[in-house]
Amino acid sequence: MNLLERINAVLHGERPDRVPYVPYDNLVPRGDFERELRNRGMALCLRRGGIWSEMPDVGVERKTEEDISYAIYHTPKGSVRSAWRTHVGRISDGESIEAEWLIKDVADFEPAIFMVENTVHHSDYDGFLAHVRDVGTDGIVRFEGPGPPYDATDYYFSLADWAQAQHDWPAEFGRLLAALEKRIERMMPLVVDAPAEFVSVGDLSGIYGPTQYEEYALPFYEQYVPALKAAGKIPSLHAHNSNLTAFVDLVKRTGVPVIEAFTPPPVGDLSLADARKAWGPEVVIWVNFPETIFLLGKQETYDYTAGLLKEDAVSGRLVIGMTEMGSYGITDDESERVFKEGMRAIMDAIDDHGVY
């Protein structure tokens, strides 16, 4: 099997020749090390959009002061501003760190809600297909769809302000949530029509509890997952929270057939064996390898990987990946050595224990 055939076998309920090793493409910077691993059978998962948006009645002003860049949005309901810190080292090409969020006070809700309501979505399927063509059989391209509107509300606040706003300004927060629900309704037909099979549908970060997840997030999956499946899509949930045991039954209720970014102990609290028991033999579990294991050394990493493979030795629905950091956040030579040694050990263990 080539790399894409191996991934598709897992996604379609067929048995691959071996367990795929598929990090996100940006987590293994291009160069000799990436080529070495790809020659050994590592594939790449590209996350690419096929939808672009505009706000026809919103003016955008941009400026930069030292290492802080600002975007000021001017609407008929007032202006709001966001900011981000640039020049942050090796944290992925071109990325930045948020320094200021759009909603900082109750007065900021009106322009922010106007921006949501004024958003118009368009397809860019040709751009998505260009990525599919470029990667060829060396990996898979996942179409980036929306997640629950409740999760989208945290884009507008710092985490502390997001939690506080729901208590201090419930009416305004409710209007923002309703506007986001309508925006996703306008977007989803473009996702359903997209020339993509593998589609992401939000994440589970653990920043709120199971009660809120059942009330606010689960209805999104109950509404849209059946429609996506009916359109021939394979939806994927990015469940990267470390307290997944508290959500294990709710994850099953989403009906999503691929649970990725699943992080087993010692970082997460749900073992691969327990996840398989809870979700059943047909669900694809796409593991985010807990990179703290690398710090224990090559042999420990090899043994840990072998243990994962033995935990789920017969399902044929397992992918080993890296979804959170990889080597793109490394800033020193020793960490680079440790991470490269660890990733080689993963490949060694798959060679020895991951062949069906």
N, C-alpha and C positions, 0 to 999 in steps of 0.2 A: 504493500500500500504506500502511496505517497502521503505527505503530511496532511493535506486537505481531506483525502479519502479516509484517513484514520480518524480525524475529528468528526467528519460527517457520519461515519459508522456509529460512533458513540451517540451522536445527536439523534440518529434515526433508529436506535434500538437494535443495531447490528453489532456483531463482535469485531472489534479491530484486531490487528495482528499484535498490537502492544498498547499499553497505556500511553496516551498522548501526553507530552510535556509542552504546555502552551502558555508561556507568560504573555502579558500585555506587551505590545511591540515597543512601547516607549521605556520599558523597564530594563531592557538590555541594549544599551547604547551601541550604535553601529561601529564595527571594527573587527579586529582579528578574533576577539573572544566570541562575539556573536556569531561570526562565521564558523568558528570551531564547533560551537554547540549546534548550530543548524546542520552542519555536516554530520553530526551524530544523531540527528533526528528531532531536534527541537523545532517546533512550529511557533508561529506568532499569531496573537489575536489582536486585530486592529479594531478600534472602536471609532466609527466614523458616522457622521450625520449625513442625512439626505434631505434636510428641511432647513430653509433659512427664513428669517423673520424680519419684518420691518414695522416701524411705528410712524405712519405717514404724517401724523399731526404732532410729533414730538421733535423738538430741536435738540441736538446734542452738541455740547461744547466740551472740548478736551484741552487739558493743559498739564504740564509736568513741572514740578518744583523739586529739585534735587532728585532723590530716588522715589518720589511719590508721584504717581500719575492720577489725574482726576477726570471723571466724566460727570458733567452737569447736564441734567435733563430738564428742558424747559417745556412745560405743558400748559394748557389753558387753565389748569387747576393749581398752578404753582410749580416750583422747581425743587428738585432733589439732587443729591450728589453722592457718588460713590468714589472710593479711592483704593489704590492697591500699590504695594511696594514692589519695585522692580529691582533688577540686579541682585538676585537672591542666591547666586551660585548655581550649583548643578541640579537644581530642582526642576528638571525637565526643561527642554528647550522652549524658551519663550513664555514660560509660566511665571506667575507672580503670587504674592500673598495679600489677601484682603486687608486693608487698613481702615476702611470706613464703609459702612453699609448704607443702603438707600433710606431706610426708615429708622430715624433716631428719635422722633417725637410724634405725637398724635397728628400734628399738622402735615406730616409727610405721607400719611395714608392717601389723601385725595390725589396728589399727582402720581403716586405709585399705582393706585387702582386705575387711573386713567391710562397709564402706560400699558397695563395688562389688557384693558378693554380695547385699546387702540392697536394691539399687535395683530398683524396679518401674516399668515404663514404661506410659504411657497415651497414647492418641491425642487430639489436639486439632485435628481436621481442620476444624472450623467456624472456628477462629481463623485457620488458614491460608487458607481460602476467603474469609474476610473481607478479607484483604490482596489476594487476586486480584481481588475485586470492586472494591476501592477504587482500585487502580491502573488497572483497565480496560484500554484499549488503549495506554496510555502507557508500557508496559514489560512485563517478565516477572517472575514470582515464582518463585524457585528454592527447592525444598524442601531443607532442610538434613538430609542423612543422615549417618551415622557414617563414619569413616575406619578405617584399619587399627588394630587394638588396640595394636600396638607404638607407633604414633604417639600414642595416647591415654595411654600411660604418662608422657609428659613433662608432663602436666597436674599431676602430683603432686610435681614436683621443679623446682628451678632448673636451668638447662641444665647447669651444671657438675656439680651433684649427680646429675642424671639419668645423665650419662656415667659418673660414678664409681660409682654404685650398681650398675650392671650388672657391674662388676668386683669390687667389695667385697662385695656381697650377692647373688650370682647366684641362689641358691635362693629367697630372698624376692622378688627381682625376677621370677623365673619364675612364682611363685605369683600375683603381681599381674597379670602378662600373661595367665595362664590365666583369671583371674577376669574380666578385661576381654573376652577372647574370648567367654566365656559371656554376658556382658552384651550384647554386640553381637548374638549369636545370638537373644537375647530381644527385641531391638529391631527387627531387620530385617523380621520379618513386618509390622510397623506401617508401615515404609517401603514395602514392596511393595504394601500395600493402600491407601496414601495416594492421595488424589485429585489427584495432581500428576504431571506428565510429566517435567519438568526437575528433576533430583535431583543434589545434590553427594555425592561419595563420597571425602572426604579431600583431602589436599594433599601436595605434594612441596616441602618447605622447604629441603632440602639440608643439614640439620643432622647427617645421617649419610650414609654413602657407598653406592655401588651394590651392594656385597656385602651389606650389611645390608638394603637395599631389596629385593633379590631373595629373601633368606631370610625376612624378616619381613613385608614389605608386599605383595609380589606375590601370595602365597597368598590374601589377603583379596580382591583383585580377581578372581582366578581362580575363587573360590568364589561371589562375590555379583554380579559384573557380568552374567554370563549370566542369572541369575534376574531381575535388574532389567530387562534387555532383554526377556526373555520376558513380563514383566508390562507391557510398553509404555512403560517408562521410558527417558529419555535421560540416562545418567550423565555427570557432569562432574567432572574432576580439576583441582584448583587447583594448578597447577605453577608456583609463583612463585620457585623457586630460581634463583640467578644462574649455577649451574654445570650447566645442563641438558644440555649436550653429553655429560656422563658418564652420563646416565640415558636418553638418547634412545631406545635400543633397548628398555629396560625399560618405558618409557612406552607404547610400541607394544604390548608384551606384556600390558598391563593390559586391553586391549580396550575402553577407555573412548573413546567417540566424540567427546567434547568436551574439549579441553585448554584451560583458561582460566587467566588470570593469566600467560600466556606473555609473558615480558619479553625483547625482543630486545636486541642490542647498542645502545649501549655499556654497559648495565647487565648484561644477560645475555650468555652466551657462545655462544648458538645463534641463527643468523639465521633469519628467517622462511622464506627460500627453502630452507635446509637442513632446517628442521623439516618443511616441506611435502614435501620429497623423502623424508624418513625415514618420515613417518606416512601418506603417501598422500593422494589427492585427496578422500576421503570424510570425513576427520576435520575437525571444526570447530576452528579455531585462534582463540581469543578473546584478543586481545592486551591486555596491560597496558601502556599507553603509558608509556615511561620518562620520567618527569617532569623529570629533569635536563636534557632537551632544551629545556625551557621557558627555562632560564637563558641559552640562546644567542640568544634573541630570536624574534620572531614569524616572520620569513622562514625562519630555520633550522628552526623547528618545522613550518612549512608544507612545506618541502622534504623534511624527514625523513618526515612523514606521506605525502606523495606517493610517496616511495621505497618505503615499506611497501606501499602500494596497488599499485604497479607490480610489486613482488616477487611478489604473489599476485593478479594481475589477472584470472585466468580461473576460479579455483576455485569462487567463489560460496560458500565455506565460511569466510569471514573476518568477524570482529567486532573493531572497535576499542573498547577499554574502558579503564577505570581501576579497578584493584582494590586498590591498596595505600594511597594517601594522598589524592589529589585535593586539594581546597582545605580539607578539614576540619582539617588540621593547621597551617594558616597562622596566624601570630600578628602579622604586621606588614603595613603598607599596601603596601610595595613588592613583597613576595612575592605578595600578593593580586593586584596589578596584573599581575605577570609570569605568574601562573598563569591568570588570566582571558584574557589576551592569547594565551597558548598554546592554551587550549581553543578559543578562537575560530578560531585558525589550523588546528586539527584539522578543525573544521567546514568551513572554507574549502577545505581540500585534498580532503575527501570530496566537496564540491559539484563540484569541478573534475575529480577523478580517480577517484572512487569510485562513479560511476553506471554501471550495467551496460547 
